Amino acid sequence: MDVPNFPDVTKSAVPFFVLAMLLEILSIRYLEKKGKYETRDTFASLSMGVGSIVAGILFAFVKVNFFFWLYQYRVYTFGFSPFIILLCFCLDDMRYYWAHRFGHEYRWFWASHINHHSSQHYNLSTALRQTWTGTFTGLFVLQAPLIVLGFHPYLVFFVGGLNLLYQFWIHTEAIDKLPWWFEAIFNTPSHHRVHHASNPRYLDSNYAGTLIVWDKLFGTFVPETKKDLPRYGIVKNLATFHPIKIALHEYVGIGKDLLQSGLSWKQRFYYLFATPGYSHDASRKNSSQLKRDYLDLHPEEADQPGFLGKV
């Protein structure tokens, strides 16, 4: 079976990324579109993007070798028809939802993903603020079922790249709500602004890559509301624009927590794999606790999206 020469869509799209950012800057400045660029923040995002590409090239052999080894044990061999490519894309999009959700719910994975949320601005450059350590988290094994089912590794890499390419344009404030039918099916700037917000209402929501239907199916969808506009960044924002510190600061935090004296092995395990915000002495709060604190002040919100079941 001949394997198509699938392009590396994310690397090929770099000129488009640059052009789109320039157009967004012009639209903000001259067309009074919503959004803001801050020079140091933008350069930090661009540096993170370059670092992510370099890390991806250096460590690609890990996934490539693992997936081609696994492909020997596939239960079926799918071809490359348009239907098969679409099927693979949709299945991989659901895989992305769970990988992304795990990236927020377990600190080991969050340590790699947190840099993407570290900007307090929300513009197209934020989309390029990508992880340098994604391979080391091991989350790529969630694509293994696709390989075992019989989708070719190069096809899996291709649809994964398409998914990331789609997500670039939704990192903007310049686009408000889109037609209802599009908002109902696809991830949009409005949905993803919610995901990047640090407001208690919006924490741990809208993990979708391309199709927002996964969030609606698995109970993590929260709509954007004008009465609670998104505040971007993380719960405790960084006081740095240094890309290395942005990329590795959570690993440093994990190391400090693990080296505390007097902890049990269970507590050390939790510092590594429990939800972000875990502390053995209740000195920090995770997202569920932050939501409950908000509800203590605003009990009338208890039946609203983002707070259901948090009382």
C-alpha positions as MATLAB code, in Angstrom:
seq = 'MDVPNFPDVTKSAVPFFVLAMLLEILSIRYLEKKGKYETRDTFASLSMGVGSIVAGILFAFVKVNFFFWLYQYRVYTFGFSPFIILLCFCLDDMRYYWAHRFGHEYRWFWASHINHHSSQHYNLSTALRQTWTGTFTGLFVLQAPLIVLGFHPYLVFFVGGLNLLYQFWIHTEAIDKLPWWFEAIFNTPSHHRVHHASNPRYLDSNYAGTLIVWDKLFGTFVPETKKDLPRYGIVKNLATFHPIKIALHEYVGIGKDLLQSGLSWKQRFYYLFATPGYSHDASRKNSSQLKRDYLDLHPEEADQPGFLGKV';
ca = [
       0.000    0.000    0.000;
       1.423    3.344   -1.061;
       1.607    5.893    1.726;
       0.837    9.492    0.695;
       3.472   12.116    1.344;
       1.693   13.916    4.159;
       3.087   17.411    4.759;
       4.073   18.772    8.167;
       1.228   21.266    8.205;
       2.270   23.191   11.318;
       5.768   23.961   10.060;
       4.443   24.761    6.574;
       1.980   27.227    8.097;
       4.612   29.398    9.836;
       4.428   32.178    7.170;
       0.631   32.173    7.576;
       1.003   32.514   11.352;
       3.229   35.568   10.953;
       0.930   37.189    8.394;
      -2.158   36.523   10.524;
      -0.542   38.121   13.571;
       0.363   41.210   11.561;
      -3.222   41.482   10.297;
      -4.540   41.102   13.836;
      -2.233   43.866   15.091;
      -3.393   46.157   12.275;
      -7.050   45.368   12.925;
      -6.616   46.186   16.621;
      -4.806   49.434   15.890;
      -6.757   50.772   12.934;
     -10.120   48.970   12.956;
     -10.594   49.160   16.724;
     -10.950   45.409   17.070;
     -10.668   44.031   20.577;
      -7.269   42.741   21.665;
      -3.857   43.773   22.874;
      -0.239   42.964   22.075;
       2.537   43.628   24.604;
       6.060   43.483   23.166;
       7.761   41.396   25.848;
       4.824   39.024   26.096;
       4.711   38.549   22.321;
       8.435   37.823   22.085;
       8.086   35.336   24.931;
       5.313   33.543   23.017;
       7.326   33.518   19.794;
      10.360   32.172   21.670;
       8.233   29.435   23.176;
       7.008   28.551   19.698;
      10.531   28.283   18.298;
      11.605   26.187   21.277;
       8.649   23.877   20.782;
       9.576   23.283   17.139;
      13.198   22.555   18.067;
      12.172   20.164   20.850;
       9.734   18.456   18.484;
      12.480   17.865   15.922;
      14.996   16.645   18.511;
      12.656   14.159   20.166;
      10.420   13.118   17.263;
      12.215    9.784   17.105;
      10.549    8.719   20.371;
       7.005    8.838   18.974;
       7.952    7.775   15.457;
       9.824    4.660   16.579;
       7.175    3.731   19.139;
       4.263    4.119   16.721;
       5.912    2.222   13.870;
       6.809   -0.580   16.254;
       3.202   -0.637   17.474;
       1.836   -0.547   13.916;
       3.184   -4.073   13.403;
       0.500   -5.320   15.792;
      -2.466   -3.507   14.251;
      -5.767   -5.359   14.081;
      -6.709   -3.892   10.703;
      -5.122   -1.821    7.939;
      -7.007    1.324    6.996;
      -6.265    3.061    3.730;
      -6.098    6.754    2.990;
      -9.449    7.565    1.419;
     -11.053   10.922    2.307;
     -13.519    9.117    4.587;
     -10.712    7.331    6.455;
      -8.792   10.591    6.884;
     -11.934   12.278    8.232;
     -12.623    9.351   10.563;
      -9.061    9.426   11.847;
      -9.293   13.190   12.365;
     -12.499   12.902   14.422;
     -11.170   10.055   16.564;
      -7.916   11.906   17.121;
      -9.858   15.043   18.025;
     -11.560   13.086   20.814;
      -8.113   11.831   21.843;
      -6.942   15.448   21.939;
      -9.848   16.370   24.214;
      -8.798   13.781   26.805;
      -5.084   14.532   26.495;
      -5.849   18.225   26.970;
      -8.141   17.490   29.911;
      -5.494   15.341   31.573;
      -3.086   18.222   30.985;
      -5.237   20.321   33.325;
      -6.290   17.712   35.862;
      -2.937   16.111   36.776;
       0.059   18.168   37.820;
       2.663   16.077   35.968;
       0.931   16.881   32.677;
       0.033   20.432   33.763;
       3.738   21.165   34.295;
       4.202   20.787   30.549;
       1.008   22.544   29.493;
       0.923   25.479   31.916;
       3.211   27.621   29.756;
       0.469   27.820   27.116;
      -1.768   29.516   29.683;
       0.894   31.762   31.196;
       0.214   34.846   29.065;
      -2.117   37.447   30.501;
      -2.969   38.510   26.951;
      -5.044   36.612   24.428;
      -3.996   37.052   20.828;
      -2.690   34.944   17.970;
       0.838   34.948   19.375;
      -0.525   33.124   22.427;
      -1.281   30.134   20.201;
       2.456   29.752   19.586;
       3.267   29.564   23.313;
       3.698   25.792   23.189;
       5.317   23.182   25.393;
       8.944   22.095   25.118;
       8.447   18.951   27.197;
       5.332   17.350   25.732;
       7.115   14.138   24.715;
       8.371   13.546   28.250;
       4.875   13.607   29.763;
       4.026   10.380   27.956;
       0.605   11.653   26.869;
       1.398   10.745   23.266;
       0.510    7.148   24.185;
      -3.146    8.189   23.989;
      -2.696    8.029   20.221;
      -1.614    4.396   20.476;
      -5.176    2.999   20.114;
      -5.439    4.669   16.697;
      -2.250    2.923   15.618;
      -3.425   -0.447   16.967;
      -6.765   -0.027   15.191;
      -4.862    0.283   11.910;
      -4.420    3.966   11.094;
      -0.964    4.570    9.638;
       1.388    6.551   11.926;
       1.964    9.206    9.258;
      -1.798    9.693    8.964;
      -2.094   10.049   12.743;
       0.695   12.638   12.747;
      -0.988   14.476    9.869;
      -4.433   14.768   11.454;
      -2.818   15.802   14.733;
      -1.065   18.607   12.875;
      -4.329   19.676   11.242;
      -5.915   19.875   14.679;
      -3.170   22.175   15.977;
      -3.390   24.266   12.814;
      -7.128   24.738   13.327;
      -6.570   25.920   16.888;
      -4.303   28.801   15.869;
      -7.038   31.154   14.662;
      -9.244   30.753   17.747;
      -6.682   32.540   19.939;
      -8.085   36.007   19.376;
     -10.373   38.608   20.913;
     -10.898   40.280   17.542;
     -13.624   37.778   16.597;
     -16.773   37.777   18.707;
     -19.484   35.117   18.423;
     -19.907   33.230   15.148;
     -23.186   31.843   13.696;
     -25.009   29.616   16.175;
     -24.591   26.442   14.136;
     -20.816   26.919   13.976;
     -20.629   27.656   17.709;
     -22.680   24.507   18.354;
     -20.278   22.154   16.566;
     -16.819   23.694   16.392;
     -14.364   25.237   18.802;
     -14.385   29.012   18.325;
     -12.622   32.094   19.697;
     -15.475   32.563   22.168;
     -15.244   28.980   23.451;
     -11.469   29.069   23.684;
     -11.349   32.434   25.450;
     -13.249   30.667   28.208;
     -10.618   27.934   28.309;
      -7.796   30.470   28.720;
      -9.582   32.423   31.453;
      -8.660   32.241   35.131;
     -12.111   33.306   36.395;
     -13.482   30.642   38.790;
     -16.480   30.169   36.465;
     -14.263   29.168   33.574;
     -11.632   26.964   35.204;
     -11.367   23.418   33.815;
     -13.652   23.872   30.827;
     -13.732   23.801   27.013;
     -10.858   21.397   26.349;
     -11.838   20.879   22.701;
      -9.391   20.968   19.842;
     -11.612   21.331   16.777;
     -15.038   19.970   17.788;
     -16.673   21.524   20.856;
     -19.120   18.599   20.902;
     -16.721   16.628   23.129;
     -17.047   19.188   25.927;
     -20.806   19.109   25.612;
     -20.801   15.309   25.620;
     -18.473   14.950   28.628;
     -19.874   17.804   30.703;
     -17.060   20.363   30.547;
     -18.635   23.000   28.309;
     -19.050   26.520   29.709;
     -20.256   29.373   27.459;
     -18.650   32.802   27.476;
     -20.783   35.397   29.225;
     -20.628   39.177   29.000;
     -21.291   39.566   32.719;
     -18.058   37.740   33.545;
     -15.516   38.636   30.878;
     -12.480   36.334   30.733;
      -9.362   37.296   32.661;
      -6.420   35.577   31.038;
      -3.455   33.874   32.627;
      -3.060   31.369   35.441;
      -4.305   31.540   39.017;
      -0.892   32.752   40.195;
       0.597   34.659   37.281;
       4.312   34.615   36.491;
       6.435   37.706   36.980;
       8.722   36.889   34.072;
       8.915   36.908   30.282;
      11.988   34.640   30.191;
      11.111   31.669   27.952;
      13.201   29.122   29.880;
      11.574   30.127   33.160;
       8.146   30.004   31.524;
       8.845   26.540   30.111;
      10.258   24.974   33.262;
       8.901   26.897   36.252;
       6.301   24.301   37.220;
       8.923   21.548   37.190;
      10.967   23.669   39.577;
       7.877   23.996   41.757;
       7.337   20.248   41.721;
      10.949   19.696   42.713;
      10.663   22.068   45.665;
       7.464   20.377   46.823;
       8.932   16.890   46.564;
      12.023   17.872   48.558;
      10.060   19.153   51.539;
      11.005   17.316   54.704;
       8.566   15.221   56.685;
       6.299   14.198   53.804;
       4.923   10.709   53.366;
       5.425    8.860   50.103;
       1.701    9.314   49.438;
       2.001   13.084   49.823;
       5.010   13.175   47.498;
       3.044   11.144   44.958;
       0.172   13.621   45.181;
       2.511   16.552   44.627;
       3.477   14.896   41.356;
       0.178   13.484   40.097;
      -2.712   15.076   42.005;
      -4.703   17.990   40.635;
      -2.797   21.281   40.331;
      -3.212   23.238   43.560;
      -2.854   20.214   45.833;
      -0.943   20.799   49.061;
      -0.553   18.512   52.055;
      -1.226   21.385   54.468;
      -4.148   23.029   52.606;
      -2.009   26.102   51.922;
      -3.125   26.131   48.270;
      -6.392   25.581   46.474;
      -7.297   23.609   43.388;
      -9.885   24.745   40.858;
     -12.811   23.011   42.590;
     -11.973   24.768   45.848;
     -11.676   28.111   44.066;
     -15.109   27.566   42.537;
     -16.585   26.768   45.946;
     -15.001   29.893   47.423;
     -16.641   31.930   44.674;
     -20.008   30.312   45.354;
     -19.708   31.183   49.040;
     -19.722   34.827   47.926;
     -22.213   34.344   45.074;
     -24.594   31.509   46.042;
     -27.068   32.628   43.383;
     -24.647   31.297   40.737;
     -24.823   27.692   41.973;
     -27.005   26.524   39.082;
     -24.934   28.251   36.399;
     -22.509   26.533   33.981;
     -19.088   26.184   35.519;
     -20.448   25.787   39.040;
     -22.857   22.862   38.768;
     -22.072   20.254   41.411;
     -19.589   22.498   43.216;
     -21.778   23.351   46.201;
];
